[in-house]
């Protein structure tokens, strides 16, 4: 980095895990573990469970007894984000997901959208060159895909590798995607009337919390209420909460 660059220059952290709110962390973790072949990598006394998924993603579940579940594709209670999974045979994968408790929401020629038992949508997408299910990335609903991709590229130090027709994507082993949605309805966490459905945890690595916060704010984030010894809560310009964490 240029020695004359401001202290706020550079990424604030790297993607560590997607955290889903759920009234039943044990049940949600069991569904995703059996669906994906994931491995339990962490359990906490407060009910938090983390899985390691194929493709390098970590998926965590935090207790949320009052979760306001999405009802996709409507926009009254819209999805805020969803996982995209690659499978060699969509029909086989859908049948397995349904047997585990998923609900089909919409079928397309090369992918099917489902909801997990807590109501979180996810896509099973055809990729004939993969041998088994793997995670391609996390997709955010946003009002402006280009702006969202630019913000997250600054925040995590990634490159925008696609930006066209209302879709954008960042590089990296844990890819982030952004789809532009008309009449976008953002989360307003911690407002219980429009809570988050999930959020990203970012690892700040060797940075201090103050240094990471300075970089996040410089990138365009907003500080939200909520912090602990090892985390602080922020929102991206589209309202999606995320945490900067010291692990």
N, C-alpha and C positions, 0 to 999 in steps of 0.2 A: 504493500500500500504506500502511496505517496506520503512522505513525512509531513507535507503541508496540508493533507486532507483533514477535514474536521473530524472530531472524535466520533461523531454520529455516522460516519461513512462506513459502509460494509454491512453484511447481513447480521441480523439479530440472533439467528439460530438456525438449526436444521430440523426437518420434520422427524419427530420421534414416534408418535402414535396418533391414530384416530381414536377418540374417546366417544362412545355412544351413551347417551342417557337411556336408562331402562328401569322399569319398576322391578325387574327380576334379573339381576346380573348373572346369577347361576344358570338360569334357563337360557338367557341370551348367549352366554359363553358356550354352553353345551350345544346350542343350535349351530353357531358359527364354527365350533371345533369339529363337529361331525360333518358339516357341509364342506369345509375346506381342508380338513386334515391338519388344522392348526395345532400348536402345542402350547399348553399353559406355561407361561414364563413368570407370572407373578400373581399372587393372591394376597390381599390385605385384610386386616381385621375389620375394616369399615365396609367390606363387601366388594371392594374394587378387584377386578380380575383382568389380566392382560394375556392375550394370545399372540404367539408368533405365527403369522400366516405365510403360505407359499407366495413367493414373489418379493419377500423382504419387508412387508408391512407388519407393524404391531397394531393390534386392535384391542382396545380396552373398554370396559363396561363399568360405569359408575352408577350407584343407586340413585334413582329419580322417581320416588313414589308417585309424584304428581305430574309425570310426563304428559304433555299434550302431544299425542302422536300425530304424525302427518297423515293426510288423507289424499295422497297423490292419485290422479293428476289435477285435482281441484286446487284453487289458489286461496280458498278460505282458510285451510290449514295445510299449506304446501310443504313439500319436502324442502329442506335447506341444503342438503348434501347427500351424496350416495356413493357407494363403492361400485366400481366396474370390475367384473371378474371375467377372465377368458376361460373358455371351456372348449374341448374338442367336439362335443355333441350337445347342443342346447337342449334337445328334448330329453335326453338322459339326465342332464344336470337339473332341469326343471322338475322332473319326476322325483328326483332325490330330495330336492329342496322342499317340495310339497309334502313328501312323506315325513320330513323333519318338522313341519309346522309352518312353512312359508305359504304365502298367498299370492297367486298370479294376479298382477295388476294390468298388464298390457303385453300382447305378443306382437313381435315384428318379424320380418323375414329372417334376420340374422341375430336378433337378440330378444330376450324376454325380460320384462321388468317385474320384479316380485317385491313383497314386503316380508321382512322377518317377523317373528312372533310379537315383537314390540312395536311393529308398524314402520320400521325404517326401510325405505326402498333400496333395492340394489339391482344391478343389471347382470345377467348372464349372457355373455357375448361370444359368438362363434369365432374360433381361431383354430383352424384345422391343423396348424403346425405345432400346437402345444400338446404335450402328452397327457396333461392333467390340469385341473383347475389352478389358476394363478391369478393374482391381483394385478390389474393393469394400472389402476390409480384411483384417486378420489376426485369426484366432480362436485363443484359448488354451483348452486343456482345463484345468479348475480344479475343486476340490471345492466351491466356493461362488461362484457367478457374481456375486452382489450384493457380496460382500466384495472380490472381485478387481477389479470395476469401480470400487468406491470407492477402493481403493488406487491404481490407475492414474490415476484422475481427479485425485487429489491430486498424484501424481508428475509428470504432464505438463500439469496445468492445464486439463483438458478437462471437459466436462459429461456426466453419464450421461443419455443420451437414450432408453434403453430398459432396462427391468429387470423381467422377468416370465417365469414358467414355465421357470426354469433357464437363461435367456439374458439377457445384458446387453450394452450397446453404448455406446461413448463417441463424442462428436462429434469433428469435425476432418477435415482433408483426408486424413489417414492413419488411418482409423478402426480402433479396437481393439474386438474382440468377445470374449465369454467364454461358454463353454458348460459347464454343470455336468455332471460325469461321476461316476457311481457307481464306487466302488472306485478312485478316482483314484490313480495311481502317479506321484509327482513325479520330475523329474530330481534327481540329487544331485551335480551338478558341483562339484568335479573328480573325483568317484568314477568310475573307469573302468567299473564294473559298471552304473551308471545315469547315463550322461553326458547332457549337453544334446544336442538335435538341431539347435537353432537358438537365436538370441537377438536381442533388439533392441539397437541402438546408439542412444543418446539424445545429442543435442547440448546441451551445457550453456550455449552462447552466451557471454555476458559474465561468467558466474559463474566463480569459481575452483574448482578441484577440491575444496578443503575446504568451500566454501560449498555446492556441489552435493551433496557427501556428507552434509552436515548436514541438508539438506532431504530427501534420500532416506531417511535413517534416521528422521527425524521422521515421514515418511509411512508408515513401517512396513517398510522394506526391511531386508535383512540384508547386511552386508559379507561378501564372499567373498574367498578368496585370489586373487591375480592383479591386476597393475597394470602400466602402462607410463608413459612420459613424458606421454602424453596420454589415458590412460583408467584407470578403476577398475571393478572387477567387483562386482556386487551380485546379490541374488536377491529376487524378490517374495515375498509370504507363501505363495504356492503352490509356491515352489521354482524358478520360471523365472528363469534368469540374465539379466541385462542389463548393459550397459556405459554408464557416463557418460563422454562423450568431449569433448575439446577439439579442434575442427577448425580 
